[in-house]
Amino acid sequence: MGKGIRGDPPSEAVRSNPTAKVVLDHMIRESEYFVGIAQALLYQQTT
């Protein structure tokens, strides 16, 4: 199974609950998307 947010193994609660894994994976992807958009906007402002 994959790693936790900080690189540590996921907790037992997440390992035993497939829905929790899907929700957390989705939250991580959405956060990465948001950070990418924010970085693009900030980069545009500095050039």
C-alpha positions as CSV (number, residue, x, y, z in Angstrom):
1,M,0.0,0.0,0.0
2,G,1.1,3.6,-0.5
3,K,2.7,6.0,2.0
4,G,1.1,8.4,4.3
5,I,1.1,12.2,3.7
6,R,4.5,12.7,5.3
7,G,5.9,9.5,3.8
8,D,5.1,7.3,6.8
9,P,2.8,4.2,6.3
10,P,-0.9,4.9,6.4
11,S,-2.7,4.2,9.8
12,E,-4.5,1.0,10.5
13,A,-7.8,2.9,10.2
14,V,-7.0,3.9,6.6
15,R,-5.6,0.5,5.7
16,S,-8.8,-1.2,6.9
17,N,-11.2,1.3,5.3
18,P,-11.0,1.5,1.5
19,T,-13.4,4.5,1.5
20,A,-11.0,6.5,3.7
21,K,-8.1,5.8,1.3
22,V,-10.1,7.0,-1.7
23,V,-11.2,10.2,0.2
24,L,-7.7,10.9,1.4
25,D,-6.2,10.3,-2.0
26,H,-8.7,12.7,-3.5
27,M,-8.0,15.3,-0.9
28,I,-4.2,15.0,-1.6
29,R,-4.7,15.3,-5.4
30,E,-7.0,18.3,-5.0
31,S,-4.5,20.0,-2.7
32,E,-1.7,19.4,-5.2
33,Y,-3.8,20.9,-7.9
34,F,-4.6,24.0,-5.8
35,V,-0.9,24.5,-4.9
36,G,0.0,24.2,-8.7
37,I,-2.6,26.9,-9.5
38,A,-1.4,29.2,-6.7
39,Q,2.2,28.8,-7.8
40,A,1.3,29.6,-11.4
41,L,-0.5,32.7,-10.3
42,L,2.3,33.9,-8.1
43,Y,4.8,33.2,-10.8
44,Q,2.8,35.4,-13.2
45,Q,2.8,38.2,-10.7
46,T,6.6,38.2,-10.4
47,T,7.4,38.3,-14.1
